[in-house]
């Protein structure tokens, strides 16, 4: 089995690339998110490879990050989800969003991907939730969410202490976060105060 390819990137197409390794061109199927990260044709490239062997074909699937490869391999193990469908999901959703959707029963989010109906999305969540948790990805996602919630709560409490209602304070903080995702409690309070003073 081929584990990785390092060589010259010869072509980039909509759903695959060609990598020249020692004079041999390998056709590698990739999600759009991976193709967008690749260098220009003629430059060196390194791809992690998952080889899928079927009765009538041997297909290579390429990724730039281990997380992309791991979630792809998990998804194609789900009944009714083939490599093409897994690539579609990775083309539209980053790994973090896929993990979050699976961990939080977000099958509605997955069902927005072309080719995935509600039943398939529910099956992905049901079959992969425990596997995602076992990898520690869900814990990492929840930790990140908890840290964000602490920042929001601290900012809201700061505004309440200044005399604003909790509902107005939270609405202002959420609006600021939409414009400035990476904000500290103090910067959130400052920006939210400007919004509230205008209102």
C-alpha positions as CSV (number, residue, x, y, z in Angstrom):
1,X,0.0,0.0,0.0
2,X,1.2,3.6,-0.7
3,X,1.4,5.6,2.5
4,X,2.6,8.9,1.0
5,X,3.8,10.5,-2.2
6,X,6.6,13.1,-2.6
7,X,7.3,14.5,-6.0
8,X,6.5,17.1,-8.6
9,X,3.0,18.4,-8.9
10,X,2.1,18.0,-12.6
11,X,-1.6,18.9,-12.8
12,X,-4.4,20.1,-10.6
13,X,-7.9,19.3,-11.7
14,X,-11.3,19.8,-10.0
15,X,-11.3,16.5,-8.1
16,X,-7.8,15.1,-8.6
17,X,-4.1,15.9,-9.0
18,X,-1.2,14.2,-10.7
19,X,2.1,13.8,-8.9
20,X,5.2,12.8,-10.7
21,X,7.4,10.5,-8.6
22,X,10.5,9.3,-10.4
23,X,9.0,9.6,-13.8
24,X,5.7,7.9,-12.9
25,X,2.6,10.0,-12.7
26,X,0.2,9.1,-9.9
27,X,-3.5,10.3,-10.1
28,X,-4.6,11.2,-6.6
29,X,-8.2,12.2,-5.8
30,X,-8.4,15.1,-3.3
31,X,-11.1,17.2,-1.7
32,X,-11.2,20.9,-2.8
33,X,-9.9,22.0,0.5
34,X,-6.7,20.1,-0.1
35,X,-6.3,21.2,-3.8
36,X,-6.6,24.8,-2.6
37,X,-3.6,24.3,-0.3
38,X,-1.3,22.9,-2.9
39,X,1.6,24.7,-4.6
40,X,1.6,25.5,-8.4
41,X,2.2,22.8,-10.9
42,X,5.9,22.2,-11.4
43,X,6.7,22.6,-7.7
44,X,7.4,19.9,-5.1
45,X,4.5,18.4,-3.2
46,X,4.0,15.8,-0.4
47,X,0.7,14.1,0.2
48,X,-0.5,11.6,2.7
49,X,-2.2,8.7,0.9
50,X,-5.1,6.4,1.6
51,X,-5.3,3.6,-0.9
52,X,-8.8,2.2,-1.6
53,X,-8.8,-1.2,-3.4
54,X,-12.0,-2.4,-5.1
55,X,-12.6,-5.3,-7.4
56,X,-12.2,-3.2,-10.5
57,X,-10.0,-0.3,-9.3
58,X,-7.2,0.9,-7.0
59,X,-7.7,4.6,-6.2
60,X,-5.4,6.9,-4.3
61,X,-6.8,9.7,-2.0
62,X,-4.5,12.5,-1.0
63,X,-4.4,14.8,2.0
64,X,-2.0,17.5,3.4
65,X,-2.9,16.9,7.1
66,X,-3.2,13.7,9.2
67,X,-6.6,14.9,10.6
68,X,-8.1,15.1,7.1
69,X,-6.9,11.6,6.3
70,X,-8.1,10.2,9.6
71,X,-11.6,11.7,9.3
72,X,-11.8,10.5,5.7
73,X,-10.9,6.9,6.7
74,X,-13.5,7.0,9.5
75,X,-16.2,8.3,7.2
76,X,-15.7,5.7,4.5
77,X,-16.1,3.0,7.1
78,X,-19.7,4.2,7.7
79,X,-22.4,2.2,5.8
80,X,-23.5,4.1,2.7
81,X,-20.7,6.6,2.7
82,X,-18.2,6.0,-0.1
83,X,-14.9,7.8,-0.8
84,X,-16.6,10.3,-3.2
85,X,-19.1,11.3,-0.6
86,X,-16.4,11.6,2.1
87,X,-14.4,13.9,-0.3
88,X,-17.5,16.1,-0.8
89,X,-17.8,16.5,3.0
90,X,-14.2,17.5,3.3
91,X,-14.5,19.8,0.4
92,X,-17.2,21.8,2.1
93,X,-16.4,21.4,5.8
94,X,-13.1,21.7,7.6
95,X,-12.2,18.8,10.0
96,X,-12.9,20.9,13.1
97,X,-16.5,21.6,11.9
98,X,-17.1,17.9,11.0
99,X,-15.8,16.8,14.4
100,X,-18.0,19.4,16.1
101,X,-21.1,18.3,14.1
102,X,-20.5,14.6,14.9
103,X,-19.8,15.3,18.6
104,X,-22.9,17.5,19.1
105,X,-25.4,15.4,17.1
106,X,-25.3,18.0,14.3
107,X,-26.6,15.8,11.6
108,X,-28.6,18.7,10.1
109,X,-25.3,20.5,9.4
110,X,-23.9,17.4,7.7
111,X,-27.1,16.9,5.6
112,X,-26.5,20.3,3.9
113,X,-23.6,18.7,2.0
114,X,-24.7,17.8,-1.6
115,X,-25.4,14.0,-1.8
116,X,-26.0,13.5,1.9
117,X,-29.6,13.0,3.1
118,X,-30.8,13.2,6.7
119,X,-30.6,9.4,7.2
120,X,-27.0,9.3,6.0
121,X,-26.0,12.2,8.1
122,X,-27.7,10.6,11.2
123,X,-25.8,7.4,10.4
124,X,-22.5,9.2,10.3
125,X,-23.2,10.8,13.7
126,X,-24.4,7.6,15.2
127,X,-21.5,5.4,14.0
128,X,-18.6,7.9,14.5
129,X,-19.6,9.7,17.7
130,X,-17.8,7.2,20.0
131,X,-14.8,6.9,17.7
132,X,-14.3,10.6,17.6
133,X,-14.5,10.8,21.4
134,X,-12.0,7.9,21.6
135,X,-9.5,9.9,19.5
136,X,-9.9,12.9,22.0
137,X,-11.1,15.2,19.2
138,X,-14.4,15.8,20.9
139,X,-12.7,16.7,24.2
140,X,-10.5,19.2,22.4
141,X,-13.5,20.7,20.6
142,X,-15.5,21.0,23.9
143,X,-12.5,22.5,25.7
144,X,-12.2,25.2,22.9
145,X,-15.9,25.8,23.2
146,X,-15.7,26.1,27.0
147,X,-12.8,28.6,26.8
148,X,-14.9,30.7,24.3
149,X,-17.9,30.6,26.6
150,X,-15.8,31.7,29.6
151,X,-14.6,34.7,27.6
152,X,-18.3,35.6,26.6
153,X,-19.5,35.1,30.2
154,X,-16.7,37.3,31.6
155,X,-17.5,40.1,29.1
156,X,-21.2,39.9,29.8
157,X,-20.7,40.1,33.6
158,X,-18.5,43.1,33.1
159,X,-21.2,44.9,31.2
160,X,-23.9,43.9,33.7
161,X,-21.7,45.4,36.4
162,X,-21.8,48.7,34.4
163,X,-25.6,48.7,34.6
164,X,-26.7,47.0,31.4
165,X,-29.3,44.2,31.3
166,X,-27.9,40.7,30.9
167,X,-29.9,40.2,27.6
168,X,-28.6,43.4,26.1
169,X,-25.1,42.7,27.2
170,X,-25.0,39.2,25.8
171,X,-26.5,40.4,22.4
172,X,-23.9,43.1,22.1
173,X,-21.0,40.6,23.0
174,X,-22.3,38.1,20.5
175,X,-22.4,40.8,17.8
176,X,-18.9,41.9,18.5
177,X,-17.6,38.3,18.5
178,X,-19.1,37.9,15.0
179,X,-16.9,40.7,13.8
180,X,-13.9,40.0,16.0
181,X,-13.7,36.2,16.7
182,X,-10.3,36.4,18.6
183,X,-11.2,38.8,21.4
184,X,-10.3,39.1,25.1
185,X,-13.0,39.9,27.7
186,X,-11.7,43.5,28.1
187,X,-11.7,44.1,24.3
188,X,-15.1,42.6,24.0
189,X,-16.4,44.9,26.8
190,X,-14.9,47.9,25.1
191,X,-16.3,47.1,21.7
192,X,-19.7,46.1,23.1
193,X,-19.9,49.4,25.0
194,X,-19.5,51.3,21.8
195,X,-22.4,49.3,20.3
196,X,-24.6,49.8,23.3
197,X,-24.0,53.5,23.4
198,X,-25.1,53.8,19.8
199,X,-28.2,51.9,20.5
